[in-house]
Structures are given as C-alpha cells and as structure tokens.
Amino acid sequence: MINRYLLIFTLAIPLFCSAQFDEIDEATVQIHSDNDGRFSNLETLNKNFEGVRVVTLGEQTHFDGATFDAKIQLVKYLHEKLGYNILAFESGYFDCSKAAELLAQRKSKGILKEAVFGVWDNQSLAELEEYILYTQKTAAPLIVTGFDSQFSGSLSKKYLPGDLSTFLKAIGASKIIKDPDWINFESALQRQIKYSNFYKKPSATDTLLIGKFARKISDFISNNANAANQKENEFWLKVVSNLSNDSKRRYSNENFRDSIMAENLLSLVEQRFKNEKIICWGATSHFLYNQKSINSKEYETFIPMGEYLHQKLNKNLFTIGFTSYKGKAGSIITHTLNEPPKESYEGQLGKKGYAYAFTSFRKTLANEKIDADIESRLLGNRFQSMDLNHVIDGIFYIETAYPPRMN
C-alpha cells in the first residue's frame, strides 16, 4: 500500500511542475531587444503601471551590471513614455537633493557619483547621468532625489555645513550659529558624514550634540515658519531629522534604517513631489513586502521599507525585482551563478530560452494559481523559497548576468 502511494506521488510530481510552469508562462511576456541591446516592446508592461505612483526597481546584489543596464532602460521608458519624472535613490537624502540642484545647472559631469553610494560608481551610472543631463534641457527634466538617512557621497561633505549655515542666516536663526557649541557641532557633523556608512558608532558626545542642534533648528523652523518658504522649510526639517536619525542608527535595531527610509520616501510622495510619479532605485531586499512569506530566518524579524510602503500605498506601488538564469556577478572579485534548480523561477524561465522576460504577479487569473512556494534567487543571488505572489509585484528576468562595467 505504501509503495502504491509513493508511486502515485512520484508520478504526480512532473504533472504538478508542468502545471506550475504553465501558470508562470501565462503571466510572463518576452521582452525583445535589438542588436544594440535596446528593449523594443516595453509598452507590453504598461498595464502594470496604470494608477501606479511609485515604481521600485530592485537588484539582487549591488554588483550586477546586466541588472543596472536593464534598470536604466526602464528608467528612460518610465520617464519618457509614462511620465515618471522623479528618480529616488537608496542614497543620501541631502546628497541626492544637492546633486539635483547641480545637475539642473548642467555645469559639469560626474555629479551623480558624488551623490550615490560607491557601489553604483560604474559606466552604467555615467550613462544614466548623461541621460539626466539631457533631460534638463527638456520640458520634463528627470529630477534626482534620495530616501536614505545615511550620507552616501562627497556632496554632503562639500556642501552640507555651508548650506545649513546659509539657510539658518536667511531665516533669521543666526542665534543658533552663535551658540558656543556650534563649532563642536560642525566637527561632529563632519565626523557623522565621514563615518555614516561605516560600522562604527558615533561617540555619545557627538550624538548628543547632533540631537541638541537638530532640535534647535527644527523648533526654530516650526515656530517661525514662512509659508512662502514652505518647500525649503520642509526640506531642511527632513535634512536635520535624517542627521539626528543617522547619529542614532548604530544604537538601534536592524529595522531602524528601513523604517526611516520608508518615512523619507513617503514624505517625498505626499509632500515634496505630491503631484509627481516616482521611480525608486535600490536593493530588492529593501523593496519587498510580506517578508514572512520568504522561508528564511533573516526575514523572520527584519521589516523592509517595502512593507511600510505597501501598507500605505497599496496598489499605488509596483515593486520589481531582477534575476538571471546564468552568468557572472561581482565587482573586483566575480563569481559564476550556480545552475538554477529545474523547478525554480529561473529554471522554469530558462527552459523558454528568453534573453529577457517580465513576469507580473499582480493578481490575474494566471498568477492566482502560481504555487505559493517557489525557489528564486531574487535576494543576494541565493536560492530561497518564497510566495512570489505576495512579496513582489513583478520580476524582470535576464538570461545572462554580467559584472558592472567599471570606470
């Protein structure tokens, strides 16, 4: 009797897997490209973005050149064809805002790499900056911003102390600058900028100083608000809030940074760019939601910013992850991607021979039937089983990964 059940079960597995593949195939469209690698039918994705204000473009690691290049094509398409005019990076709120100001002036190249984290300093980023500079001459410029509380580039070191002093003088807050501790605050600020992205806690003295002046500045702006300067006031309130949060981040739990990034992005959506559609650039691990649908211990307690965004924006948010069937990833040191399990998402797409494809997990008759437990390497190029229907809205599939094209 037991042998009979085993036989039935064994014979059923191929049928189940075949049905699962048919369901993924039904929710997938092939993305065509010309000889230069330019995608030629992205309009087939338009229905996914109907009514969507925020599109997040993830990446499985920060060292996948094929994903970077695909994301840039999607950024251009979303901007030119669907009116997404804001590009928000997983990088410093101040750094990227300053970059937008300098890019609008079109004075020099290389601004973007001084704003974002160094993991994106490659030829793809340089090409993206060329496009952004081009759009500054048009009626619909692509505007750069950031949603991270950390300081990510050299622009904060070059400009933040001076710009902050200039702003305080302009709003009549010179008394704050005349505080005897101001000079110590400026030194603490420079140290915070320098070590923001290091695994090093700021001193208690620096944290207290930053907290003291963040409160002073916030209180002054709030109590002396000028309606004519509302946008600038809101910007600086957010800058000093991020500064204070960044100084406390190393004393907080693993979820603190993502909660602040979500708060920053939602403020961009609801205040600073309340009439605009936004593209977000960052790691898929920050953008996913319903993280408990991933069979991994590291996601048992981690709450990504995508969870907060999904709760607030719901269908106004569309989250895209990226993955590959084969190839190499890495930067200075590269590694070859492991062959996917046959019934993983990548293994099933690999059978089709697509160079590029897109699978939508927004509810349709097709993907409602997709099995809840599918392996994929969406996160860190490590295969994990997850309920794709509930952690992400779409996957951009790239057959062959390659490392970033370094400068």
ZAROVEX-999869 format. One record per residue (C-alpha): residue number from 1; residue in three letters; x, y, z. Coordinates in nm, 2 decimals. Example, Ala and Ser with C-alpha at 12.3 -4.5 7.8 and 13.67 -1.06 7.14 Angstrom:
% ZAROVEX-999869
i;aa;px;py;pz
1;ALA;1.23;-0.45;0.78 .
2;SER;1.37;-0.11;0.71 .
***
This chain:
% ZAROVEX-999869
i;aa;px;py;pz
1;MET;0.00;0.00;0.00 .
2;ILE;0.28;0.25;0.09 .
3;ASN;0.47;0.16;-0.23 .
4;ARG;0.15;0.24;-0.42 .
5;TYR;0.11;0.58;-0.27 .
6;LEU;0.48;0.66;-0.33 .
7;LEU;0.44;0.56;-0.69 .
8;ILE;0.13;0.78;-0.73 .
9;PHE;0.31;1.07;-0.56 .
10;THR;0.62;1.03;-0.78 .
11;LEU;0.41;1.02;-1.10 .
12;ALA;0.22;1.33;-0.99 .
13;ILE;0.53;1.55;-0.94 .
14;PRO;0.60;1.61;-1.32 .
15;LEU;0.23;1.69;-1.37 .
16;PHE;0.23;1.94;-1.09 .
17;CYS;0.56;2.10;-1.20 .
18;SER;0.43;2.12;-1.56 .
19;ALA;0.11;2.29;-1.45 .
20;GLN;0.31;2.54;-1.23 .
21;PHE;0.53;2.62;-1.53 .
22;ASP;0.22;2.68;-1.75 .
23;GLU;0.09;2.93;-1.49 .
24;ILE;0.42;3.12;-1.47 .
25;ASP;0.44;3.12;-1.85 .
26;GLU;0.09;3.26;-1.88 .
27;ALA;0.19;3.56;-1.65 .
28;THR;0.51;3.62;-1.84 .
29;VAL;0.59;3.83;-2.15 .
30;GLN;0.91;3.81;-2.35 .
31;ILE;1.10;4.13;-2.38 .
32;HIS;1.26;4.18;-2.72 .
33;SER;1.58;4.37;-2.78 .
34;ASP;1.76;4.49;-3.09 .
35;ASN;2.12;4.43;-3.19 .
36;ASP;2.24;4.70;-2.96 .
37;GLY;2.05;4.55;-2.66 .
38;ARG;1.78;4.82;-2.66 .
39;PHE;1.44;4.68;-2.54 .
40;SER;1.18;4.72;-2.82 .
41;ASN;0.84;4.62;-2.66 .
42;LEU;0.83;4.77;-2.31 .
43;GLU;0.49;4.90;-2.39 .
44;THR;0.36;4.55;-2.32 .
45;LEU;0.42;4.63;-1.95 .
46;ASN;0.21;4.95;-1.95 .
47;LYS;-0.10;4.79;-1.79 .
48;ASN;0.11;4.70;-1.48 .
49;PHE;0.17;5.07;-1.42 .
50;GLU;-0.19;5.20;-1.45 .
51;GLY;-0.27;5.41;-1.15 .
52;VAL;0.08;5.35;-1.00 .
53;ARG;0.26;5.65;-0.84 .
54;VAL;0.57;5.47;-0.72 .
55;VAL;0.77;5.20;-0.91 .
56;THR;1.06;5.05;-0.72 .
57;LEU;1.34;4.89;-0.93 .
58;GLY;1.54;4.65;-0.71 .
59;GLU;1.85;4.45;-0.77 .
60;GLN;1.96;4.11;-0.63 .
61;THR;2.30;4.24;-0.54 .
62;HIS;2.48;4.58;-0.58 .
63;PHE;2.72;4.41;-0.83 .
64;ASP;2.51;4.31;-1.13 .
65;GLY;2.59;4.51;-1.44 .
66;ALA;2.31;4.34;-1.65 .
67;THR;2.06;4.45;-1.40 .
68;PHE;2.19;4.81;-1.39 .
69;ASP;2.17;4.83;-1.77 .
70;ALA;1.82;4.69;-1.77 .
71;LYS;1.71;4.93;-1.50 .
72;ILE;1.84;5.23;-1.69 .
73;GLN;1.63;5.13;-1.99 .
74;LEU;1.33;5.10;-1.77 .
75;VAL;1.40;5.44;-1.61 .
76;LYS;1.42;5.60;-1.95 .
77;TYR;1.10;5.43;-2.06 .
78;LEU;0.90;5.52;-1.75 .
79;HIS;1.02;5.88;-1.78 .
80;GLU;0.97;5.94;-2.15 .
81;LYS;0.65;5.73;-2.21 .
82;LEU;0.47;5.72;-1.87 .
83;GLY;0.56;6.05;-1.71 .
84;TYR;0.77;5.93;-1.41 .
85;ASN;0.98;6.25;-1.35 .
86;ILE;1.14;6.17;-1.02 .
87;LEU;1.43;5.92;-0.96 .
88;ALA;1.48;5.84;-0.60 .
89;PHE;1.80;5.65;-0.50 .
90;GLU;1.87;5.44;-0.20 .
91;SER;2.13;5.70;-0.11 .
92;GLY;2.16;6.01;0.10 .
93;TYR;1.86;6.25;0.12 .
94;PHE;2.08;6.55;0.12 .
95;ASP;2.35;6.42;-0.12 .
96;CYS;2.10;6.34;-0.39 .
97;SER;1.90;6.66;-0.35 .
98;LYS;2.22;6.86;-0.39 .
99;ALA;2.30;6.65;-0.70 .
100;ALA;1.96;6.75;-0.85 .
101;GLU;2.04;7.12;-0.79 .
102;LEU;2.39;7.08;-0.96 .
103;LEU;2.26;6.87;-1.24 .
104;ALA;1.99;7.13;-1.32 .
105;GLN;2.27;7.38;-1.36 .
106;ARG;2.44;7.14;-1.61 .
107;LYS;2.78;7.27;-1.50 .
108;SER;2.98;6.95;-1.50 .
109;LYS;2.97;6.57;-1.53 .
110;GLY;3.04;6.33;-1.25 .
111;ILE;2.79;6.48;-1.01 .
112;LEU;2.58;6.17;-0.97 .
113;LYS;2.87;5.95;-0.85 .
114;GLU;2.94;6.21;-0.58 .
115;ALA;2.59;6.17;-0.45 .
116;VAL;2.51;5.80;-0.45 .
117;PHE;2.68;5.51;-0.28 .
118;GLY;3.01;5.39;-0.44 .
119;VAL;2.86;5.05;-0.53 .
120;TRP;2.69;5.23;-0.82 .
121;ASP;3.00;5.41;-0.95 .
122;ASN;3.04;5.25;-1.29 .
123;GLN;2.98;5.31;-1.66 .
124;SER;2.61;5.24;-1.63 .
125;LEU;2.57;5.53;-1.37 .
126;ALA;2.78;5.76;-1.60 .
127;GLU;2.54;5.68;-1.89 .
128;LEU;2.24;5.74;-1.67 .
129;GLU;2.38;6.08;-1.57 .
130;GLU;2.42;6.17;-1.94 .
131;TYR;2.06;6.10;-1.99 .
132;ILE;1.96;6.30;-1.68 .
133;LEU;2.17;6.59;-1.80 .
134;TYR;2.00;6.57;-2.14 .
135;THR;1.65;6.58;-1.98 .
136;GLN;1.74;6.91;-1.80 .
137;LYS;1.71;7.08;-2.14 .
138;THR;1.35;6.95;-2.19 .
139;ALA;1.01;7.04;-2.06 .
140;ALA;1.01;6.74;-1.83 .
141;PRO;1.35;6.70;-1.66 .
142;LEU;1.43;6.39;-1.47 .
143;ILE;1.49;6.50;-1.11 .
144;VAL;1.71;6.31;-0.87 .
145;THR;1.65;6.26;-0.50 .
146;GLY;1.73;6.02;-0.23 .
147;PHE;1.55;5.85;0.06 .
148;ASP;1.83;5.72;0.28 .
149;SER;1.91;5.88;0.61 .
150;GLN;2.27;5.80;0.57 .
151;PHE;2.52;6.02;0.39 .
152;SER;2.63;5.85;0.08 .
153;GLY;2.87;6.07;-0.12 .
154;SER;3.11;6.36;-0.11 .
155;LEU;2.85;6.62;-0.18 .
156;SER;2.74;6.63;0.18 .
157;LYS;3.09;6.69;0.30 .
158;LYS;3.14;6.96;0.04 .
159;TYR;2.81;7.14;0.08 .
160;LEU;2.60;7.05;0.39 .
161;PRO;2.78;7.26;0.66 .
162;GLY;2.78;7.57;0.44 .
163;ASP;2.43;7.53;0.30 .
164;LEU;2.29;7.48;0.65 .
165;SER;2.46;7.79;0.79 .
166;THR;2.34;7.99;0.49 .
167;PHE;1.98;7.87;0.54 .
168;LEU;1.98;7.95;0.91 .
169;LYS;2.10;8.30;0.85 .
170;ALA;1.84;8.35;0.58 .
171;ILE;1.55;8.26;0.81 .
172;GLY;1.69;8.48;1.10 .
173;ALA;1.83;8.19;1.30 .
174;SER;2.18;8.33;1.34 .
175;LYS;2.14;8.29;1.72 .
176;ILE;2.17;7.91;1.67 .
177;ILE;2.50;7.96;1.49 .
178;LYS;2.63;8.19;1.77 .
179;ASP;2.58;7.91;2.03 .
180;PRO;2.92;7.84;2.18 .
181;ASP;2.87;7.47;2.10 .
182;TRP;2.81;7.53;1.73 .
183;ILE;3.18;7.48;1.64 .
184;ASN;3.17;7.15;1.82 .
185;PHE;2.85;7.06;1.63 .
186;GLU;3.02;7.13;1.30 .
187;SER;3.30;6.90;1.39 .
188;ALA;3.05;6.63;1.50 .
189;LEU;2.86;6.68;1.17 .
190;GLN;3.17;6.62;0.96 .
191;ARG;3.25;6.31;1.16 .
192;GLN;2.90;6.18;1.11 .
193;ILE;2.92;6.24;0.74 .
194;LYS;3.26;6.07;0.72 .
195;TYR;3.16;5.76;0.91 .
196;SER;2.79;5.74;0.82 .
197;ASN;2.82;5.43;0.62 .
198;PHE;3.08;5.26;0.84 .
199;TYR;3.01;5.00;1.11 .
200;LYS;3.12;5.25;1.38 .
201;LYS;2.90;5.41;1.64 .
202;PRO;2.94;5.78;1.68 .
203;SER;3.05;5.89;2.02 .
204;ALA;2.79;5.97;2.28 .
205;THR;2.91;6.33;2.28 .
206;ASP;2.86;6.37;1.91 .
207;THR;2.52;6.20;1.92 .
208;LEU;2.41;6.44;2.20 .
209;LEU;2.54;6.74;2.01 .
210;ILE;2.37;6.65;1.69 .
211;GLY;2.05;6.58;1.87 .
212;LYS;2.07;6.92;2.05 .
213;PHE;2.11;7.12;1.74 .
214;ALA;1.87;6.91;1.53 .
215;ARG;1.60;7.00;1.79 .
216;LYS;1.70;7.37;1.80 .
217;ILE;1.68;7.40;1.42 .
218;SER;1.36;7.20;1.39 .
219;ASP;1.20;7.41;1.67 .
220;PHE;1.30;7.74;1.51 .
221;ILE;1.17;7.64;1.17 .
222;SER;0.84;7.51;1.31 .
223;ASN;0.78;7.82;1.53 .
224;ASN;0.89;8.07;1.27 .
225;ALA;0.75;7.91;0.95 .
226;ASN;0.71;8.13;0.65 .
227;ALA;0.45;8.00;0.41 .
228;ALA;0.65;8.14;0.12 .
229;ASN;0.94;7.91;0.21 .
230;GLN;0.73;7.60;0.28 .
231;LYS;0.92;7.37;0.05 .
232;GLU;1.26;7.48;0.17 .
233;ASN;1.15;7.46;0.53 .
234;GLU;1.02;7.11;0.48 .
235;PHE;1.34;7.01;0.31 .
236;TRP;1.56;7.13;0.59 .
237;LEU;1.34;6.98;0.86 .
238;LYS;1.39;6.65;0.68 .
239;VAL;1.76;6.70;0.65 .
240;VAL;1.81;6.76;1.02 .
241;SER;1.57;6.48;1.11 .
242;ASN;1.78;6.24;0.90 .
243;LEU;2.10;6.37;1.06 .
244;SER;1.97;6.30;1.40 .
245;ASN;1.84;5.96;1.30 .
246;ASP;2.17;5.87;1.13 .
247;SER;2.36;5.95;1.45 .
248;LYS;2.13;5.72;1.65 .
249;ARG;2.11;5.44;1.39 .
250;ARG;2.40;5.23;1.52 .
251;TYR;2.23;5.23;1.86 .
252;SER;1.91;5.10;1.72 .
253;ASN;1.78;4.76;1.58 .
254;GLU;1.81;4.62;1.23 .
255;ASN;1.48;4.77;1.13 .
256;PHE;1.55;5.13;1.21 .
257;ARG;1.71;5.23;0.88 .
258;ASP;1.44;5.08;0.67 .
259;SER;1.17;5.25;0.88 .
260;ILE;1.33;5.58;0.82 .
261;MET;1.39;5.52;0.45 .
262;ALA;1.01;5.44;0.42 .
263;GLU;0.93;5.76;0.61 .
264;ASN;1.16;5.96;0.38 .
265;LEU;1.01;5.82;0.07 .
266;LEU;0.65;5.87;0.18 .
267;SER;0.73;6.23;0.26 .
268;LEU;0.86;6.27;-0.10 .
269;VAL;0.53;6.11;-0.23 .
270;GLU;0.30;6.31;0.00 .
271;GLN;0.48;6.65;0.02 .
272;ARG;0.78;6.74;-0.18 .
273;PHE;0.67;6.56;-0.51 .
274;LYS;0.30;6.52;-0.43 .
275;ASN;0.19;6.57;-0.79 .
276;GLU;0.46;6.35;-0.95 .
277;LYS;0.52;5.99;-1.02 .
278;ILE;0.84;5.84;-0.87 .
279;ILE;1.09;5.57;-0.97 .
280;CYS;1.30;5.42;-0.69 .
281;TRP;1.64;5.26;-0.73 .
282;GLY;1.78;5.03;-0.46 .
283;ALA;1.81;4.68;-0.34 .
284;THR;1.52;4.43;-0.37 .
285;SER;1.58;4.33;-0.01 .
286;HIS;1.46;4.68;0.09 .
287;PHE;1.17;4.70;-0.15 .
288;LEU;0.99;4.36;-0.10 .
289;TYR;0.69;4.33;0.13 .
290;ASN;0.52;4.05;0.32 .
291;GLN;0.87;3.93;0.42 .
292;LYS;0.74;3.65;0.63 .
293;SER;0.63;3.48;0.31 .
294;ILE;1.01;3.41;0.25 .
295;ASN;1.14;3.09;0.40 .
296;SER;1.45;3.24;0.55 .
297;LYS;1.55;3.31;0.91 .
298;GLU;1.69;3.65;0.83 .
299;TYR;1.34;3.77;0.72 .
300;GLU;1.17;3.65;1.04 .
301;THR;1.24;3.97;1.23 .
302;PHE;1.35;4.21;0.95 .
303;ILE;1.09;4.46;0.83 .
304;PRO;1.19;4.61;0.50 .
305;MET;1.08;4.96;0.39 .
306;GLY;0.87;4.79;0.13 .
307;GLU;0.64;4.66;0.40 .
308;TYR;0.57;5.01;0.52 .
309;LEU;0.53;5.14;0.16 .
310;HIS;0.29;4.85;0.07 .
311;GLN;0.07;4.92;0.37 .
312;LYS;0.05;5.29;0.29 .
313;LEU;0.04;5.29;-0.09 .
314;ASN;-0.11;4.95;-0.18 .
315;LYS;-0.20;4.95;-0.55 .
316;ASN;-0.02;5.28;-0.60 .
317;LEU;0.31;5.09;-0.56 .
318;PHE;0.46;4.85;-0.80 .
319;THR;0.77;4.66;-0.69 .
320;ILE;1.00;4.50;-0.94 .
321;GLY;1.29;4.25;-0.87 .
322;PHE;1.56;4.13;-1.11 .
323;THR;1.71;3.79;-1.15 .
324;SER;1.92;3.58;-1.40 .
325;TYR;1.95;3.22;-1.52 .
326;LYS;2.32;3.22;-1.56 .
327;GLY;2.63;3.44;-1.60 .
328;LYS;2.86;3.62;-1.36 .
329;ALA;2.82;3.88;-1.09 .
330;GLY;3.05;4.07;-0.86 .
331;SER;3.29;4.36;-0.89 .
332;ILE;3.66;4.33;-0.83 .
333;ILE;3.60;3.96;-0.75 .
334;THR;3.34;3.79;-0.97 .
335;HIS;3.16;3.46;-0.93 .
336;THR;2.97;3.24;-1.16 .
337;LEU;2.60;3.19;-1.08 .
338;ASN;2.50;2.84;-0.98 .
339;GLU;2.28;2.65;-1.21 .
340;PRO;1.92;2.70;-1.10 .
341;PRO;1.70;2.41;-0.97 .
342;LYS;1.48;2.30;-1.26 .
343;GLU;1.16;2.40;-1.08 .
344;SER;1.28;2.73;-0.95 .
345;TYR;1.15;3.05;-1.12 .
346;GLU;1.48;3.09;-1.30 .
347;GLY;1.49;2.72;-1.40 .
348;GLN;1.14;2.75;-1.55 .
349;LEU;1.21;3.07;-1.74 .
350;GLY;1.54;2.92;-1.86 .
351;LYS;1.35;2.65;-2.05 .
352;LYS;1.19;2.91;-2.27 .
353;GLY;1.53;3.04;-2.40 .
354;TYR;1.42;3.41;-2.34 .
355;ALA;1.71;3.66;-2.33 .
356;TYR;1.47;3.89;-2.13 .
357;ALA;1.12;3.85;-1.99 .
358;PHE;0.89;4.00;-1.74 .
359;THR;0.65;3.82;-1.51 .
360;SER;0.37;4.01;-1.34 .
361;PHE;0.25;3.89;-1.00 .
362;ARG;-0.03;4.15;-0.98 .
363;LYS;-0.35;3.95;-0.93 .
364;THR;-0.47;3.79;-1.25 .
365;LEU;-0.64;3.46;-1.33 .
366;ALA;-0.30;3.32;-1.42 .
367;ASN;-0.09;3.41;-1.12 .
368;GLU;-0.35;3.34;-0.86 .
369;LYS;-0.28;2.98;-0.95 .
370;ILE;0.10;3.01;-0.92 .
371;ASP;0.23;2.79;-0.64 .
372;ALA;0.30;2.97;-0.32 .
373;ASP;0.63;2.81;-0.26 .
374;ILE;0.88;2.88;-0.54 .
375;GLU;1.25;2.90;-0.52 .
376;SER;1.42;3.21;-0.67 .
377;ARG;1.75;3.40;-0.62 .
378;LEU;1.59;3.74;-0.61 .
379;LEU;1.78;3.82;-0.29 .
380;GLY;2.15;3.81;-0.29 .
381;ASN;2.17;3.55;-0.57 .
382;ARG;2.09;3.28;-0.31 .
383;PHE;1.80;3.05;-0.38 .
384;GLN;1.52;3.07;-0.13 .
385;SER;1.17;2.95;-0.14 .
386;MET;0.91;3.23;-0.12 .
387;ASP;0.55;3.31;-0.21 .
388;LEU;0.62;3.53;-0.51 .
389;ASN;0.26;3.64;-0.54 .
390;HIS;0.29;3.81;-0.20 .
391;VAL;0.64;3.95;-0.18 .
392;ILE;0.68;4.13;-0.51 .
393;ASP;0.47;4.27;-0.80 .
394;GLY;0.69;4.17;-1.09 .
395;ILE;1.02;4.01;-1.19 .
396;PHE;1.24;4.13;-1.47 .
397;TYR;1.42;3.82;-1.60 .
398;ILE;1.77;3.85;-1.76 .
399;GLU;1.91;3.52;-1.90 .
400;THR;2.28;3.62;-1.87 .
401;ALA;2.42;3.83;-1.58 .
402;TYR;2.75;4.01;-1.62 .
403;PRO;2.95;4.23;-1.38 .
404;PRO;2.93;4.61;-1.38 .
405;ARG;3.13;4.79;-1.64 .
406;MET;3.37;4.97;-1.42 .
407;ASN;3.51;5.32;-1.49 .
***
